[in-house]
Amino acid sequence: MKKTILLLCLLYAGNLFSQAWDETFDAKYSIGATIQNKGIGAEIGSEIGISNYLSVAINIGYVIKTEPLEPVYDGWGININNSKNADSFEKMNMAASLNLHLTPFFKMDGEKIDMSVGGVVGINGIGGQAGFKYYFSENFGLYFSGYCPIVKKRFFIEESSARIYYDFYTQPVASLGISFSL
């Protein structure tokens, strides 16, 4: 199902021949949902075009709904792995990315489509992403993006060997939401 939707999006994108960036320093904003193993969250972001080919972005995400982890009991028989003890830094992600926009390479010159790939550096590691945006108007559209970690490192969490941690944002993450300009 996921492969079929992705293939249809790519085929549709190839037929529209368009690009969503207007000019240098064009700003786009986004609000959406993230889906990953054992968690569903929300994210907000901002992306600024450096040129028709490059942009920089900042995203902040937070996992809202979690599934419980497998129980791990301490010496007193208390389960130390329940969803209530997932700390805020474990559920949060802040990341910056540098994106290469592919629409100019495919000679797309309209105002509807934006496809990009890029590198991401965040508080949960380093990875790569790919994204697709479709704009219904000059100021409003939908986006879909996927993130895959390459280096998994939690920079603000000291992990204890007595506890199993959630893998939020240190595993593949899919995002879907709205993109808009002000």
N, C-alpha and C positions, 0 to 999 in steps of 0.2 A: 504494500500500500504506500509506504513512504517513498519507495523508489519510483513508483508510478507518478506520484504527485510531483516529485522533483523533476522527473523527465518531462512531464507536461509543462511545468514552469519554465524549464530551459528551452523547450521547443517554442513555447509562446513568446518567450523573450527574444528568441532569434527572429521571429516574424515581425516584431514591432519596430525595430530599428530606431531606438531612442535612447536618450541619456538624461539623467535627472539633475546633474550639476549645472547651475546657471553660470557661475563665475567664480573666480578666486575668492576665498573667504566666505563662500556661501555656507550658511549654518543650517543643519538639520537636527531635529530633536526626536527622541523616541521614547515610548512607554510601552512595555510589553510584559510577557510572561516567559519564564524559563522552565524547562522541563529537563530533569536529570534523574538518575537512579536514586530512589528513596527521597525525592524532594521536588516540590513545585514552588516556584518563587516569582518575584516581580523584579523588574529592572527599569532603570531610566538611563538615558544617555544623550550625549551631544556629540555631533560630528561637524568638523569644519574643513571645508575643501581648501587645500593648499594650491591645487591646480586641477585641471580636468582629469588628471591621472592619479593624484594622491590626496589623501585626507588623513587627519588625526582625529581620534575619538576618545572620549572618556565615558565609561559605563560603571554604574553602581547597581549591584544586585543583592537581593536578600531572599533566602529560602523561607517561605511562610508555612508550608505544610510539609511535615516530615513523616516518614514511616519509621516505626521502631526498629532499633538494631537488635541483633541477637543478644540474649541476656549473658552477662558476665558477672559472676558473684564474687564479692570480696570475702575476706576471712570471717565476717559476721553473717554471711548469707544474704547480703543486700545487693540487689542488682544495680551495678554502677553504670550500666549502659541503657538508659532509657531516654526517650526524646526530650524529656524535660531538662536534662543536663547538657544538651548541646548548647555550647556558649555562642554568644553573638558573633564573635569573629569566625567561628566555624560555619555559621550560616551566611556570612557576608562575603561579598567580593567587590573589590574596586580595581579597575583595570584601565590601562591606556593602550591604544592600538594605532598602528600606522597601516593604512589600507591602500591597496593598489586597485583602482577602478578599471574594470575590463571593458566597459562599453566603448571607450574611444578606440581600443584596439580592434574591435569588431566593426568599426565604422558606423556605429549607431549614433544618430545625431538628433533625436527628438527630445521629448520632455517627460517620458513615462518610466523608463527602466534604468536601474542601477545595479550592476553586479560587481562584487568586489571580493578580494582575498587580502589577508593581512596577517601581521604578527601582533601578538598580544602579550603585554607584561602586566602582571597584577599581583595582588597580595597573596594569591594562591599558586603562583607559578608563571610559567611562560608557555605559550602555545600558539596555534594558528587558527584562523577563522575564515569562513567564507560566508558571503551574504548576498541576498537578493532583495531589492526593493521595487515595488510597483506603485507609481503615483497616479491617483485618480484625477488629481488637479495639481496645480503648481505648488500648493501648500499642504496637501494631505495624501498619504499613501499607506501601504502595508509593507512590513518587512518580515523576512525569515532569515535567520542566521544560525550557523552551527560553529561550535568551538571545540577544539580537540587539544588537550594539554600535551606538551612535549616534556617539560620539566615540572614535576610536581613538588612544590616547596611551599609550605605555609610559613610566611614570614613573621606573623604575629601570634602564633600559637606554640607554646611549649608543650609538646605531646608527652603524656605520661604513659609508661609501659603498662599501667594497670587498667587502661581504658581503651576501648576501640573507638576510633573517631569516624565521623561521617566523611564521605569523599566528596562533599559538595565543592564544585568548581575545580576539583582535581581529577575530573572525569569528563567525558564528552557531554556537552550541554547544547540543547536546542532552544532557540528563542523565536518568539512570534509576537508581533504587536503592530502599533501604528507609528508612522513617521510623519513629522510635520515641520513646517517652517513658520516662523513668526514674521 
